[in-house]
Amino acid sequence: MTTSDVIGTGAGADAPAPVPVGETALLDLDEVGGRVERTTLHGGLRVLTETMPGVLSATLGIWVGVGSRDETPAVAGSSHFLEHLLFKGTSSRSALEIATAMDAVGGEMNAFTAKEHTCYYANVLASDLPLAVTLLADLVTEATNTAADLESERTVVLEEIAMRDDEPADAVHDLFSETLFGDTSLGRSVLGTVESIEGLTRDDVHGWYRSRYAAPSIVVTAAGRVDHRQVLDLVTAAFGDRLSGTGEPAPLRTGDLEVVRPAHSAGLIARRTEQTHLLLGAPSMGRHDERRYAAAVLDAAVGGGMSSRLFQEIREKRGLVYSVGSALTHYAGAGAFSVYAGCSKKRVPEVLRLIRGELDRVAADGLTADEVARARGQLRGGLVLGLEDTGSRMSRLGKSELSYGEYVPVRDVLARIDAVEEAQVRSVAADLFGRDTCLAVVGPYRESDLDRL
C-alpha cells in the first residue's frame, strides 16, 4: 500500500458536516494541492475535482463504494467479476465500440477492485474529458451483463486466478490475508476462488450490479486541466434521472471485524519454487486511528526503503535476500503490519530470526532520533512526489471521500507527519510488535515444517 493510502487522507473518525445538496465547497487552494472543489448532487452522488493548470491531460475516476469485503463466501469475487464484465458492453455500445472510442483519442481506460471499493478510470487529453465521462458513466449505469458475456469473461477471471497462483510473490499476499483474518470478508481474496467464480450466475452478478451501483455509493473524481463546473455539467447529463431525488451519500463504512490476534498461526502453499516467499505480520490499527501517522514513520524506518533496518541488516550486511520490506495496510476498523522477504529455502530460518530480532529490538528500544527524522523526510518526499501526475491526484480524491468523507489538504498531512515524535513511534512499536504474529509461506515445504519456522 502506498504512502498516500496510509497517511494521505482523513483526519479521524469524526467526518465534517456534509455540504448541502447542490452546493460546491472549496476544499483546498495552494501550490501543493491545487484547487480542490466538492459538490453533492441530487441523489447523493458526489463530485470532486482538482485543477492542475500546468498539465494538458485529465484523469477521471468513477468510484463505487463496494468491494470484496461486502461479499458472502457464496458470491466471493462478484465485485471483481463485475468490474471485468462492465467493459463487455452497454445498452448503447458494444465492447469494441467502447475500446475504439478511447483508442481513437489516445486515451487509456481501465478499472480495479479492492476490498472496500471499485474504481473505473480514464486518462485523456483535457479536451477529451467529455468522452471519458460519457463512456465511464455508460459502463457504470447501463451495462447489459449478458449471460453470453458472463461465460466468456468467466474464463478470463479464472485465468487471472491461475496467473496469481503462478506468481508466488502475489499468492503469498492473499495467503497472508487468509492467515491473519481467517474466513472473513477481509481474509478472502478480491479475485474469489475457482469454485465461487465457476458457481456465479448471471442473476448473481447482475443483481449485485443493480443493488450496489447506486448514486449514493458513487463518487466521481477528476484531476488535471479540469473545470469543476464543466465536470458537474457532464456528470449531471451522463447520469440523468439517476440523480433525481434528494438522497444523501451513503454513510461511511464502519469496522465490523475486531481483530485482536491472527486467525491462524501459519499458512502454507506448498510449491516447488526456487525461492521461498514469506510474509510475517500481525493485526494493526484501522484507518481512523490517529496513531497511523506514527505507525507510518515506524514502517518507513523499519522496512520502507534502502536505509531501513531490515534492508540494511538482511540484504546489505548479509546478502541473504534480494527483496525485503515492510508494509502497513488500513481498512475500516482493522489493519495489518507485515514484513515480506524472498530467499532460498536454506536461508529462511536465519532470515526469520533476523526479522523477529529487529522487530523485538524496535519494540523494546524504539527508534533513534536520526531514524525518526529520516523516516519523516522519506514520507514527506514520497507523498509529494507521488502526487506529480493527474492519476494519483484523482485517486487521492476518491479514496479520501469514500474512506473518510473528507479531504485533507496535502500541507496538513505534511504537518501531521512532521509532528510525529520519537515517543509516539516507540509507543506504537511496543504495541504492534508485541502482538501475536502469523506467517504465510509459499515454497517447497510440508505442513509439518511450519512449526519449525
Beta strands, then each sheet from edge to edge (+ up, - down):
strand 1: 24-30
strand 2: 34-40
strand 3: 46-51
strand 4: 57-64
strand 5: 108-113
strand 6: 118-125
strand 7: 218-224
strand 8: 266-270
strand 9: 276-284
strand 10: 323-331
strand 11: 334-343
strand 12: 438-443
sheet 1: 1+ 2- 3+ 7+ 4- 6+ 5-
sheet 2: 8+ 12+ 9- 11+ 10-
end
